[in-house]
Amino acid sequence: MQYYNQDTYIYLDGDFVKATDAGIDLFGQSLHYGYGAFEGLRAYGTHHGTRIFKAEEHFTRLQRSCEAINLPYLWNNQVLIEKSYALLETNNLRSAYIRPLVFSGSNMHLTSAKDAHIMIAAWEWGPYLGQNLLRVCTSKIQRLHPKSFQIEAKVSGQYINAILASSEAIREGFDEALMLDHDGFLAQASSENLFIEKDFKLYTPPLGNIFPGITRQTVIELCKSLNIEVIEKKLTVQDVHEADSAFLCGTAAEIIGIKEVDGIMYEEDWEHTIGASIQRKYKKLVLEEENYEVII
């Protein structure tokens, strides 16, 4: 997929520059060691104009991610939100995926960065995992141990772990991978959070060994508004095999149902599941077809 062309602009350290002219620091820790932090946001074309969903929450998390790895964060989040809207307008985008990236300056030592830069790009991108129900498998690649990494931060280098898991799944003919934590419990997919449905309740792995997704929290809030019980508990592979249905969620993927896990098909018709109801409600929410405050 081509993410930009000769007329595409990005936001870089206070200026809008052509992506083809931005250049790259070949001696930066971000390139050599994955020492950077990023975010993923979505803008939607609504009846009220273009709206970035939960922009403040995403940029706040970007700041926390940088602080977690001692990467300087030098920017005002409200200004960055304004620049994100300006970037969409500059590139004539109404619905888009937005990628802010904070990266370090030149430094070949394994020491905390003294300076940092920010880049924001945007492009048209449909749901990351597509629109069809997913075939997923349990991965041999484990989720990173929380004592070895800041797993609640969205750090560039840690996504090698996700690349290995998702690539393994695709090689074996699946769409996505489910990753276990260091204790053998289900954590999440390579870059999405997991929910399963059993006996008209939703279950999801608790915080601690997972990435605390903003979409995950939105799902929990939507369930509260709909009087759907959500239980956060450690889940086993057997739990997901014996569930009535399951789905993944994340900003890039949005909400997408699972058809089968490890070759075991779910018998429940997806359209009649809690996940499908949440999927429809989420779409109305991001398109501002329903008022967020009223729903939540």
Secondary structure by P-SEA (a helix, b strand, c coil): cccccccbbbbcccbbbbcccccccccccccccccccbbbbbbbbccccccccaaaaaaaaaaaaaaaacccccccaaaaaaaaaaaaaaacccbbbbbbbbbbcccccccccccbbbbbbbccccccccccccccccccccccccccccccccccccaaaaaaaaaaaaaacccbbbbbcccccccccccbbbbbbcccbbbbbccccccccaaaaaaaaaaaaacbbbbbccccaaaaaaccccccccccccbbbbcccccccccccccccaaaaaaaaaaaaaaccccccccc
